[in-house]
Amino acid sequence: MSESPDDRSTVGAGARPLPTVRYRSEFTERLEAKGEVRGEAKGRAESVLLVLDARGLSVDDATRGRVMALTDNDELDVLVRRAATVSSVDHLFD
């Protein structure tokens, strides 16, 4: 049995696969967590805009930019609820 060039998990014919070792530093874990929080915030911000759009409320570029710039998930949760009830986009941040 010959080893294929793409098979890097074995050392030769009949050899057992090498274990996969995954090292994660605190730094990389913090970066990953920060990325997850940013992704959640972006999703919530998009939800605010989708709710407004579904209700037929037009969103200007300045408001869209302000919503998308938010990173506080609690604040964005408030805006998602508010987007469902405001009579005008002008009242979204009241």
Summary of the structure (lengths in Angstrom):
residues: 94
radius of gyration: 23.8
end to end distance: 71.6
largest distance: 72.3
contacts: 191
relative contact order: 0.12
helix: 55%
strand: 0%
